[in-house]
Amino acid sequence: LSKFYGDVRAVDDLSLEVHPGEIFGFLGPNGAGKTTTIRILTSLSRPTQGTVTLNGFDVAVMAKEAKKEFGVVQQHMSLDRELTAWECMELHARLHRIGRAARKKRIAELMEYVGLTEYAERIVTNLSGGIKRRLQIARALIHEPHILFLDEPTVGLDAQSRRRLWELIRRMNRDGTTVFLTTHYIEEAEELCGRVGIIHRGRLIALGAPLELRRNLGLFAVGTMSGEEMKYVFFPDLDTATAHARSLAADVKAVTVRESNLEDVFIELTGTKVEEGI
């Protein structure tokens, strides 16, 4: 799958398969191609080349059928700020041609599901960022999709709201929803995802379970201060890492031993940190 804008390769020869029932994380810095990929997967943008199939439906050829398979929560807030939370849900249900009795029942169920029953009559503009995001998720689930695309869902949220949203994502997944999650937060990918794909400058540079990717690099890191920057060497186990740390010269300062993480994987593959962009 590729998407070019002139000479810019926003998505460059991307190939992957997401398994039914998993939480798949698409990890990379801002500008790496995550949102462009989401737009292609949800038929909002056509690829320059390549195809997308959702539960057997080619997104370009059978767009109507494919759209029934997924819900999407975009990175930006796309709620009508002048409506109440219930009215936002009502409008979306009508757009999906859900009958009056069925939509009333479905909206009530979803509001309870995401913990928004008490906010049903509140005007959207008066809701907090975390509550707005939960409302976006409830709205995306109105037609009972099998797949949910979440594009940077916790950007701008405080730590407490982020944790609550994580619990909601886990719950949806336990209830059978396949989740495709884009993020540039290392902790979020490690906390939620069974597998991650790491994207850099439009290209997929790593794919696998977080533990698998860490194991390929080394599960433990020994860091030493070099100038104003920590330099790390990676080892398969704690004993080997500790032995290396003890073997260092006595005048070496600021020696640390810690577990590796997906940030280390990204840095080793690209030479930059995820938050530094591309």
Secondary structure, DSSP 8 states (H G I E B T S, - for coil): -BEEETTEEEE-S------TT-EEEEE--TTSSHHHHHHHHTTSS--SB---EETTEETTTSHHHHHTTEEEE-SS--S-TTSBHHHHHHHHHHHTT--HHHHHHHHHHHHHHTT-GGGTTSBGGGS-HHHHHHHHHHHHTTT--SEEEEESTTTT--HHHHHHHHHHHHHHHHTT-EEEEEES-HHHHHHH-SEEEEEETTEEEEEE-HHHHHHHH-SEEEEEEETTEEEEEEESSHHHHHHHHHHS-TT----EEEE--HHHHHHHHHSS-GGG--
